[in-house]
C-alpha cells in the first residue's frame, strides 16, 4: 500500500498494528524519532542497521521485510 507522497505505508501499518507511536517504535529499535519519521515518510532510505533492528526486534520473516521497505508512489 502506497500513496502519492511515496510513504512507506506498509511500515506505518506495521507500526500501527503493533499499537506503537512513532516515538515508541523508534525507542524499540534504537533510533531517534525524527529519523524513524523520515524513513516512514519515505524521505530517507534507512540504513541496514535500521531494517535489521526492525527484523530482529519484531521477529519479521525476511520475505516480509521487503514489503516493509517498499516506498512507492501511485
N, C-alpha and C positions, 0 to 999 in steps of 0.2 A: 504494500500500500504506500503510495507516494502522493505528493501534492505539487502544485506549481512552484513552490519555493525550494523544492529539492530536499525537503526534510527527510530524515530517516524515520519514517512513520512506524516501521516495524520495531525499531529500537524504543520509540516512545510508547508504543502499545505494550511492549515487553515490560517496561518500567511501570506503567500504569497497572498492568495485570498483577505485578508484584506488590502493588499498593504503596509505591515509593514516590516521594517527591524527587525533583532533580537533586536537591541537596542530600537527601538520604541515599540516593543511588550513587552519587559521586563519593560520598563517605564510604559506602560499602565496597567500592572498587579502588579507593585510594587516590582519587584525583580531586581537583578543585571544582566547585560547582560551575563557575564560569566556563571552564574547559569542557566539562560534560555538556553544558548547554550548547556551546558552539558545535560540538560533534553531533549532538542530537538534531540540531538545526540544519546540519549539512554544510556549515560554514568552514569546518575543519575536518580533516580526514580521520584523525585518530591514529596514534602510533600502535605498533604491535602490542606493547605492554598494556594499553587501554583495553583492546579487544581481548587479550589474553586474560586480563583481570575479570572481565565480564564472564568469560567462558569458565574460568576456574571458580569464581565466587558463586555462580548460579548453576554450575554443572550443565552447561549448554552443549549439546552434541555439536560436533564440527559442522555437520551438514546444515544445522540451523543457524550457525554463526553468519554464513553468507547472507542470509535474509536480514539479519540484524544490521549488517554492514552496508546494505544497499542504500544508495542515495540517488533518488531519481526524480524526474520531472514528468508531468503529464503533458 
